[in-house]
Amino acid sequence: MGGGRLDPVVAAGRAAVRDGLDDVAPGSAVVVGVSGGADSLALAASLAFVGSRADWDVIAVVVDHGLQAGSAEIAERAADQCRGLGLPADVVTVTVGQEGGPEAAARTARHAALRTRAADVGAVALCLAHTLDDQAETVLLGLGRGSGARSLAGMAPRSGLVRRPFLGLRRVDTEAICGALDLDPWHDPHNADPRYRRARVRHELLPLLEDVLAEGVAESLARTAEQLRRDAELLESLTAGWLDAHPDPTIPEIAAQHAAVRSRVLHQLALAAGASAGELTAAHVARLDSLVTDPRGGRRIELPGGVSCVRESDRLLFLPTLPAS
């Protein structure tokens, strides 16, 4: 940054943090999750600068998943770089389970550790360094699963405690921020490992789409996610209001709803009955919908989580799944 002029990409990172945390009051605690990669180091640096001027207590938390040789040293190196930015930094070691596959299990363990630390310090915001590129990858992965609007809506900039101020920045921007501030990011080999679906989306699918459909695919996917998120939020609000007004709905009442609301009503009823949220799919909800829209009764729909549903008279009854004979 010669001549004292602030690098524009550094300024953009700081502006994104100001916008993403514009409701955080002076004296508040803010936690930032740091992996040591370019995205999270750039976010930590931006938060360190903005937080010192806004009088926030910014705390960096580095999660060591213990999945790679030397992970403890990598985590401590990331923490040291955060301390060099003027941030207190903790390293938290987690045990990664197996549910949902290695990527999902690591994410679950990491988020649990970050939320625990945020609760310990009374943080009003937990900042994660997802970028526009991450958003585009998330949308494509949702498309591949045949997911509904909520999944295709991707990650929200604000979701309860969680803030993602960098969703408007590209990965090249975070790398440039690190370069401008003399930070040395770690390059996780898992991010290029073709055994992981997200890595293949990042290094194979998105570049192919850019080649076939011209540049701007990532930005287009992120815009689509934002539009779908707004639509999904409206539909979920309508669904919640309808369920509040109909705590024990009859089948005719459910059937009278628009299909977009009806499917969400059925999804919520199944979850309330104990169906497994992580395994309840659109196909399960479609089968529940057939119980509502098809006047024939007597069929039993088995749902994940040991729950079944049958149509009896004008009600849907959710029952424990019968053991296999």
N, C-alpha and C positions, 0 to 999 in steps of 0.2 A: 504494500500500500504506500507507494512513493508519494512524496510531497505532502504527507499528512492527509491525503484524500481517502475517505472511507470507501472500501471496495463495495460496489453496488450490491453484490450478492450477500455480503455480510449485513448490509443495511436491510436487505429484503428479509433475511432470517430474523433480525431483531424486530422488524415491523410485523412479521407474522406472529411472533410471540406476543407483542403488545396487543394485536387484534384478538388473538386466541385466548388471552387472559385479561381482557379489558374490564372484567368485573371483579378481579382479585384485589382486595383491599390491602393497604400498607400493613405490615406486621404479620401477614398470613404466611403459612408454611406451604411450600410447593415442592412436590417430589418429582424428579425426572428419572425415568428408567434409562440406563446406559449400558450398551453392550460392548462399546469400544469401537463399533463401526462408524463410518462417516456420518450417517444420519443422526445417530444419538449423540455423538460428540459435537456435531454442529448445533444440535438443539441445546445441549448443555451449555455450550459457549454463549449462545444467544440468550438463554435464561440467566446465565451469570451476569451478563451485561445489563439486561433489562431489569432483572431482579434487584441488583444493587442500587439502581436508581429509583425503583418503585418501592424499596424497603420491604421486599419479600425475603423470607428465609427459604432459600432454594437448597434442596438436599438431593444429591445424586445417589442412586442405588444401582449397584452393579450385581446382576444375578449370575452366579456361577452354576451352570447346569450339570457340570461334571461329566459331560458327554464326550469330551475330547482330551487327548493327552495335553498336559500343560494348561488346562482350563483355569486353574487357580492363578497361575502367573499372568495369563491373559486378562483375567478379571482385575487383578491388582494393578496391572499396567493401566487399564481403563480408569480405575479409581484414582490413580496418581495423576493422570492427565486432567481429571475433573478438579482435583485439589490444586493443580497448577492454575486452573481458571478461577480459583478462590472459593470453590464449593466444598463443603463437607461431603465426604463420599463414604458409603458403606458397601462392603461386599457381602452378599447373602448367598449361602450355598443351599441348593434345593435338591431334593430327590425327585427325579422324573419318573412318572408311572408309565403305563403302557396303553391306557385307554385312548382310543381314537387314532393310534399311530404315533410315531415319534415326534412329528411336528406339532400335532395338537397337544400331546402330553407335555411337551416342553413349554408350549405357550400357556397351558393351564397352570403349570407349576410356577412359571415366571410371573404371571399376572397375580396369582395368589400371594407370592412373596412381596410384590410391589404394593398391593393393596394392604397387606399387613403392616408394612413399614409406613405407608401413608396414614393408616389409622393410628399407629404408635405416636406419630409426631403431630397428629391433628391437622393433616394437610387438607386444604380446600380444593386442591387440583393435583392430579396425577398425570404428568405429561409423557406422552409416547411419541416416538419420532417417525411415525409412518408418513410417507411421502405420496405424491400423486402417482408415482410408479407403483407403489404398494397398492394403492387404490385400484389401479387398472388391473393389476394381477388378481386382486380379490374378486373383481367383477367377472373376469374370465374364468376363474376357478368356479364361481357360482354358476355361470352359464354351463360349464361342463357337467355340473351335478344336476342340472335341470331345476335349479332352486327358484323360489318365488321372489317377489319384488323386494321383500325385506333383505334377503341375502344379496340380491343384485344391487341393492342400494349401497352396499359396501360399508365402509367405516364412517361414522359420524364425526365431525370436528369436535363436538361436545356430546358426551354421553354420561350423564351423572358426574361422577368424580373425574372421569377420564377426559383429557384434552389432547387433541392432535393438531397442534398449530401449523405443522409443516405439510398438511395435505395439499396445499397449493404449490409446493415447491417440488422440483424434480430431483432425482438422485444426483444428477451432475451438479446441481446447486449446492447440495450438502458437501459434496466432495470439494467444490470450489471454496466453500466457507472454511473447511479444514485446511486447505492449502493456503488461503489468505492469512489464517491465524496460526500457521505453523503447528497444527495438530497432526498427529500421526495415527490415522485410523487403522484398526485391525480388519483384515479381510477374511471373513469366515468362510472356510472351504465348503461348508455345507450349502452356502448360497449358490455354488456352482456345481453341486453334486447332482447328476441327472437322476439319481435314485429318488430325489424329492420332486414332487410334482410342481411346486412353486418355482423351483430352480429352472425346470424345463420351460415353464411359461415365461419366465424372465429372459432366458437366454436363447430360446428357440422360437416360441410362439409369437411373442410381442415383436421381435425383429422381423419375423415373416409377415405379420400383419402390416407393419410399417412399410415393408417393401411392396406388398400387394395393394394396399389401400392408400398409400402415401403417408407422409408424416402427419402427426397429430392424432394418431389412434389412441394413445394413452390419455391425452386431454379429452378426447371425445368420450372415452369410457368413463372418465371421472365425471364429466358433465351428465352423462346418462345416470350414473349412480346418484348424483345430487337430485336430479329430477325424480327418480324413483323413490328416493328417501322422503321427499316431500309428499308424494302420493301415498306412500306406505304409512307415514305418520298420520295423515288425514283418515285413512281407512281404519287404522288402529284406534284412533280417537272415536270414530263412529261406532266401532265394535264395542269398545269399552263402555260408551254411553248406553248402547242398546242392552248390553248385559247387566248394567246397573239397573236398568228399568225392567228387565226380565230375568230375575235371578233363578227362576225355575221354568225355563221356556218350554212350550209345547212344540211338537213337531210342526204343526201348521204355522206357528209363529216363526220358527226358524226358516221353514220353506218359503215364507213370504219375502224374505230378505234377498237383496241382490246377491248374486253368486260370490262377489268379491267380499262382501261382509259375511255372508253365510259360512264361507270356508274359514274365516277367521274366528267366527263364533264357535264352530265345531272344534277348531284347533284349541281354543281356550278351554272349552268344556272337557276335552280329552286331557289336557294338562292338569286341570283342576281335579280330575278323577284319579290322577297318579300316573298317567302315561309319561314315558321317558322323553324329556324335551330334546335331548341330543339325538334321539333315534326316530322321533315322530316325523314322518315324511309327508310330502304332498300326496303320495299314493295312499297312505293311510287316511288322510283327510278326505280324499276323493271317495274312498269306500264308505266312510261315515256319511258323506253327502248322499250317496246312493240310498242309504237307509232313510234319509229324510225325503228325498224326491221320488223314490219308488214306493208305491203304496203297499207292496208285499212286505209282510213282517216275518219274524222267525229266524232271520239270518243273524249270525254272530260274527262280529268283526273283531279280530284279535289285534291288539295294539302293543307296542313295545312297553315294557315296564310291568308286565303281568296284569294288564287291564284288558277287558273285552267290553264290547258295546252291542246291545240288542235293541230292537224296536219293539215296544210293548204298548199297545193302545196308542195314545197320542204323546208318548214320552220316549226319549232315549234313556236307556238304563245302562249305566257303567258298572260292571261287575268284575270280581277277580277272575282271571283266566283259569279255566279248568285244567288240572294237570293232565298230561298225556297218559292215555290208558295203556 
